[in-house]
Amino acid sequence: MSLLADLARWTTSGIITGPEHDTLAALVRKNRFPVFNELNALLYLGVVSFIAGAGWTIQTHFARLGDLAILSTLTASFAGSLYYCFTRGGPYSSAQQESPTLAFDYVLYLGCLMLGLEFGFIEYRFHLLQDSWDHYLLLSALVYFVLAYRFDNRLVLSLGLSTLAGWFGFRLFRLQWFSGSLRADGLIYSALVAASGVTLYRANIKKHFLEAYLHVAVNVALAVAVAGVFDSSASPLYFVLLLPLGGGSIFAGVRFARFAFVAYGVIYGYIGISDAILRNTHVFTAVLAYIAVSATAVIVFLVVLARRFGRDA
Amino acid sequence: MRKYTDVEERRVRSRAQVREWARSGLLSASQAERLEGECAVDLRRTNVYLRATLAFFTLLIVVGSVGFTVSAFGLHGNVAVAVVTALAAILCITASEVLVGTFRLYRFGVEEMLAACSVMLLSFSVWQFREAPVRYGPDDLTVAFVVAAAGGLGLYLRFGFVWAALGGMCWLAAIPFEFSQSPATRRAVAAILVGVVFAVTRIKRIEHGEEWPGDEYGVLQAAALCGVYLLLNVHVFWWDRYHFFLRQDVVDGWFYWLTWVLTWILPAVGLVLGIREKDRPLLIVSVATAILTLVTNKPYLGWERHTWDPMLLGVALMAIALGLRRWLSSGPNAARHGFTATRIVVGTDPLLSVLSAAPLPMKAHTQAPAPPAPSGFDGGRSGGAGSGGSF
């Protein structure tokens, strides 16, 4: 039986009204075909492509273009985006706000990326802060956070979180995160992010931002703990830390029906515990047996979890 | 042949649609509850995160068990490994059948990974037999690829796993690259094979329309178009320095220029069909391939790339998006020919909540009515990913 027939049946039985039937039937028949998400994706790709080209052009042609031209263009772009947002956007609200226009979020995002580009160029050309260049990251992160909250922009919030992570020296892409100090930075960063998110949530300020904070904080904390477990020269406290972190993530994920956190807890926890167990095992057959048995145990746990808390389709 | 009945498949989709409408505020919570009851089926499902995690650990079980058997019994040689992997493949597919048939699992992760492992193990077994002293058939991995392609199709027909059909299509496209013909011939044969898939799935899509199984054929049709494009565009993997995806094939002469023409024609055809039929997967693939055509056009023509090219592309994309938005919004009822730039339904994106923490265009703003508040613990719903709950 087709969905249209279902709709007709539901109307006849009085579950939905005539106007509701017409609205839903129009969607099923594609008389109304929304392309909202596709237009958003195009805008995002456009912004990213533009910024990539701008960075490449500045890097390649800065001598020919001149510092003044580059700086004034970048500053004007940032100021222009702020002007647009302040003149088009509504007043601040602690609640979730709708974007006034399709382009609004992306104009602000573009402006913020331009600011990051400008800071990078200033340091590259003038070496103002030299060894303390990472303070540009802190400054830009602060600007991003303020703008993200002012204009309710999760893109810019995420940019702020990642920039703040950069300031904390958490440079995943350079693979330097196995050294002790960076792990400590990571834990501090994670705690700070989680605490900020929860505090702002409790203060009823942009409550819908909380999940973005927690995804970042939990992943960073668990990754740091696992990295500490992997490093045999590191303190055993990392293993001790991993257990409550993983367990807490699973518990909270189940408690609040956010199952991504259950997955984080299970996977990071499994990797860390397995490393600790297998560290002194050099018999390959035993390792394989462990994998088969332990994975079965995890499956049983997850199936029980899914059966206990999941709902049948 | 399918393990799930037509009624079950349709009800699963109807239920998902009801939930989407409820999230979008088009139905009230009480209405949604009643309608979900109407669409109830006797299948066990779980949310996408547990599904993925279950699949991952099922893979570990299979790898650990097969590896343990080979290692513990000291099996050496291709024939012994081939026999073990073939037996493991049979066990996996049997277990998958039992889990679906007896325990009524539906997209639960475990049965999916077992089925996938059965095809991978069988393909590996065939390859090991090829390497064994008995030797048979044509060169290299051809037969293993044929088995993998057929296995993917088989899993789709049996269980309705669209991802298996997509995987099978990839293996199908890989077969000609094992031949010793010229690069142009290999690409052409691979494109023709995937083109046949496009034709077949398109016929099926037209036959069944938008609803099941038409929705599955729609995805496969779009993927096949994308596959043909990727096989024909000789510059699309310019960034792949290690030739992980395609060999370093030098294509020149008339075939080279034919592929250049086709990189323009394929997205255009896809766009026309996608717009005419309001086919979302086809529309998305066509736009993506059109962007790839713009990106690879200069290398095709041998023109110099400029640093500002990405800026121009970015401006063009933004202008198109904003122009389309303006044009659609200025139509009667903010729509033209049924297309509207207004957000009407809030879809289920399993990665959305995770990616919302990354600077990606995920849920930048919600322009739809807020979803109804959940009553208690309701996170285990398939597809819902627990996104209806609140902290």
Interface residues (C-beta under 8 A of the other chain):
Chain A: M1 S2 L3 D6 W10 I15 I16 E20 T23 L24 L27 V28 K30 N31 R32 F33 P34 V35 F36 N37 E38 L39 N40 A41 L42 L43 Y44 L45 G46 V47 V48 S49 F50 I51 A52 G53 A54 W56 T57 Q59 T60 H61 Q96 Q97 E98 S99 L102 A103 D105 Y106 Y109 D152 N153 R154 L155 S158 L159 L161 S162 Y201 K207 L210 E211 A212 Y213 H215 V216 V254 F256 A257 R258 F259 A260 V262 A263 V266 I267 Y270 F284 T285 L288 A289 Y290 I291 A292 V293 A295 T296 V298 I299 L302 V303 L305 A306 R307 F309 G310 R311 D312 A313
Chain B: R10 V12 R13 S14 R15 Q17 W21 L26 L27 Q31 R34 L35 E38 A40 V41 D42 L43 R44 R45 T46 N47 V48 Y49 L50 A52 T53 L54 F56 F57 T58 L60 I61 V63 G64 S65 G67 F68 S71 A72 Y106 F108 V110 E210 E211 K278 L283 I284 V287 I291 T307 W308 D309 P310 M311 L312 L313 G314 V315 A316 L317 M318 A319 I320 A321 L322 L324 R325 L328 A335 G338 F339 T340 A341 T342 R343 I344 V345 G347 S353 V354 S356 A357 A358 P359 L360 P361 M362 K363 A364 H365 T366 Q367 A370 P374 F377 D378 G379 G380 R381 S382 A385 G386 G388 G389 S390 F391
